[in-house]
């Protein structure tokens, strides 16, 4: 049987042609889109050319699907010839995007890939041109039986894909540091989606592992998904300008294509099922009544009882491989007989049936026996069901192996065929064993030398169908030109199996009309989307947007008389209305601005006068407020007095109030923390004991409210001490009684304020001789005992509420014993309320109470060092007061007396020049602490020696003794203000101690004397930042960058200011 000359009769559409056409038109649309972009880059040009090449590639599949003629095999020249240049151009796009990057590398890669393309295509055309043509029923198209050529081309395609879609993108992603890296990743993912799955699924569908309809459907979905991904990435990341209409049409096109593809798939499956149903009806008629339809080409019958095939309904002109057909009929007959075996006597009947089976059933017989022996515990019904269910897997594996064997060329069939069978999986070991029992290593079959076609036929008969009847299969004539669709029908009563063959061309003609209609629908949809959509949206969307855009452009050029016409009252109409209103507002504002410009001088004078009046009013109020602060601080200072005169129990305290202010050139502070110490005598006049009193308190409230509470506490506490110790008075009371009376008196005073003024406090009474301690703690932070280098809390819980509040706890005086050298540290909650992240936007307040114990240990209970440790941890957020009580056990000589007892110290104290020279030597030899100690001794004796003060101020600053540095530098600069560097040191020292106003004052004085001092400008900007005056801080930071653009400190300040705002 032959084919007529090429004509329109051979053009037959089906589902596969629809899917191919859909992808072809999509790639064509994308190629035209990219190539017609205005001002496109060279990278975009390569992308467009790549899609044009891919269009030709996909056209090959479309022609193969619609043309039922051997000439359709030449579609491989299109698919094989144009996939490589498409990949090469995509590689150029990924190399050059976004403009024309990596030109030299791209040029050589293009030359190399085009050279490989030319050689590969020439070899492919030659090898396929000398190969026979074969019709693939799995793909429903003609092809070349050129396995080697396809394999070589597949290797080249894989290499192109590896270079273009993995190696080059990976390199570019690594070396690209900006946002283009994300774009390159998106492009790469899109290309990989389009490359990996379609190639793998095409290979699987050609071998029969995957249904061709499943391949076409998934291939279309993956291609459209990949293309959508690429277009979205391109529009969002390319320099080329795309219109809003392109986005609408593109998204609509891809969406509708996916929907149409799904609908056509369902429709085609139903049409296929309809064809099968009609042919089975025809088979019923011809087998039962002998009524033969026109498209029936042959009838073969196998009589299992006679073990022979009836050829009365077969015309020898059809030239079928009857041996193959006979094997198929026998295998299907065995399948049906197994399925019809009685469950009661299944295993013996199965053994009998298999023993009588023909020799070409050997592979299936072996695998069935292995299955039965490995599942001997199953019942007969279960075993039969297992064989039937596994038969589908065996049949599919055999079908895939058949397709692979048929693709092998004659010259290497023996070698390649044996290797192929050896590579079969473990599930097919039975077939390996059966075939290799006949086929020797030297390519002899049962000891005989067979030609290519007989040998191939013998092997293929072992992999024939083993499936139920009434399922479709295909047959071809021996010359490969006759094609048939066949179904089998089993008659269990007669043990007869019939195969009826129908014309394959009639099958294609049956599917053709529906496929043509589907194609027309597709073309109509594309026409509507590509042609009518733009027309529809032109009046309703594009023209109004263009009018609005034109108006914006005119306004940008300064034309404020433009009015955008509003045609439709939709969202765009609303935008146009809003735009017109905005332009009108701008015109009005411009007129007003012109008026302002014409009368600017007068208005500036008027506004300046108003601002000056307000500023003067604010300044008067501020002065009044600062006066109130200053008066309060003056009242409080005498009350916060270390009046202890004991030689056995020494006390010291520091108070750092949070609120800092300046009044008439005098700096001061204000807050709620208070420390008071004193002495008293308790007992009888003939046997009294001396005691040291220490109190640390923290009044609730900020600024004035807290200061008022501290003032009240100071007055009351000093009054009590004055009454208790005046005129060497000896109180006849025990420590417990005295503390109780003090508590009741202070509590009564604060309670009279009805809760508006309360204070936490710790009050300690230490017996000078023995070191025994009596105390009470009214909700004050726990007191710390420093003993033998270890710090621990004295209290273990709350025992009393704040003074001024009702307490659920009964008042009780507590006591404990101090040892010689023990130190008590009392402190307000400012010691714990530290911002651990002062440079962060959100404050992180310390919640670890044990942190203060570590501070005490590190500082060895020295108050100044404790303060430094606290400030190292973070920024103070509250008032800080610390009170130190040290029990020595023996009188401590006066420090001044100590100095004059040592003749060396006497000489140094009296001779400040000697002190200065000695300190300089110590500093130069690295003994900074000894130098500071000596300088402090000299300063104590002669604070007016400016030479000594200059060195002490500098070394105190370097030694981070900022409190001493501030005192000495202020003293020195009062008489020598022209030493600019020392104003800088004074500013830094004040800033380190949290005295930002004093730090600012010193920095501004340096600014007046030296405006371009970079270090001072950085410090000044940082002070303003710490005072939350961010505009001024940024102003000075920008000023630094104007003079020194690379200044890292200025850049860091800008970041901190932006974060803190």
Secondary structure, DSSP 8 states (H G I E B T S, - for coil): ----SS-GGGB---HHHHHHHHHHHHHHHHHHHHHT-TT--HHHHHHHHHHHHHHHHHHHHHHHHHB-SGGGGGHHHHHHHHHHHHHHHHHHHHHHTTTT-SHHHHHHHHHHHHHHHHHHHHHHHHHHHTS-EEEETTTTEEEE--HHHHHHHHHHHHHHHHIIIIIHHHHHHHH--STHHHHHHHHHHHHHHHHHHHHHHHHHHHHTSS-HHHHHHHHHHHHHHHHHHHHHHHHHH-SS---HHHHHHHHHHHHHHHHHHHHHHHHHHHHHHHHHHHHHHHHHHHHHT----TTEEEEEEEETTTTEEEEEE--GGG-B-HHHHHHHHHHHHHHHHHHTS-GGGHHHHHHHHHHTS-GGGHHHHHHHHHHHHHTTTS-HHHHHHHHHHHHHHHHHHHHHHHHHHHTS-STTHHHHHHHHHHTS-GGGHHHHHHHHTTB-TTSEETTEE--HHHHHHHHHGGG---S-SS--EEEEBTTS--EEEEEEEEETTTTEEEEEEEEHHHHHHHHHHHHHHHHHHHHHHHHIIIIIHHHHHIIIIIHHHHHHHHHHHHHHTT---------S-SHHHHHHHHHHHHHHHHHHHHHHHHHHHHTHHHHHHHHHHHHHHHHHHHHHHHHHHHHHHHHHHHHHHTTS-B----SSEEEEEEEE-SEEEEETTEEEEE-SEEEEEEEEEEEETTEEEEEEEEEEEEESSSHHHHHHHHHHHHHHHHHHHHHHHGGG-EE---HHHHHHHHHHHHHHHHHTTTTSS-EEEEEEEEETTT-EEEEEEES----EEEETTEEEES--S-----BTS--SS----EEEE--TT-EEEEE-GGGT-EETTTTSSS--B---THHHHHHHHHHTT-HHHHHHHHHHH-EE-S-EEEEEEEE-SS----HHHHHHHSHHHHHHHH-HHHHHHHHHHHHHTT-HHHHHHHHHHHHHH-TT-HHHHHHHHHHHHHTT-HHHHHHHHHHHHHH-TT-HHHHHHHHHHHHHTT-HHHHHHHHHHHHHH-TT-HHHHHHHHHHHHHTT-HHHHHHHHHHHHHH-TT-HHHHHHHHHHHHH-
